Amino acid sequence: QLQLVESGGGLVQAGGSLRLSCAGSGINNRAIGWYRQAPGKQREFVARASITGVTSYQNSLRGRFTITRDYDKNTVYLQIDSLKPEDTAVYYCNTWPPNTNNWGKGTLVNVSS
């Protein structure tokens, strides 16, 4: 079981940016994904990075979201630019594909219009 901790969320105005962090020991040896769950909706895939850093994104989010890895810091980041109110959600990281046992508390991103 991989223990991951998300951080970096907050309240931000539309058009702003945030960088979310996902940290955990052993993370460098796993493909990692970012996911989000908006109020009243199901959790959805946002982006993923392979062990070697190859990335993939949900098509509708491509261009505003960037996933990167810092192997020295055992951290995977999700940069979100040009935030929109519809980006409001709890953001989670997990392995790719996701493992039920790895879901953490997530970090809340709240975008005001």
C-alpha positions, 0 to 999 in steps of 0.5 A: 500500500502506497501512502500519498499526501496531497497538498496545495489546494485553496481558494483562488479566483477564476483565471488564477493558478495553483500547483498541487503536490503529491508526496509519498515514499515509493512514489518514484517507482509507480505511475501516478495519476491525478483525479478530481471529484466535483460536488455531486459528481463522480471522481474523474481522471485528470492526468497521469505520469509514467515512471519515466515521466511520460504524461497523458491528460483527459482530453478536455483538460489538455492545455491548462493542466500540467503533470510533472515529477520531481524524483529528488523530492519524491513528489508529483505535481499538478500545475493548473492554469487559467482556473475556472469555477468548474475546476472546483473539486477535491483533487486526489493522487493515486497510482495509475491505474488507481488502487482502492487502498491508496486514496487519501484525503485529497486537497480542495481547490475552490475557484471563485468567479 
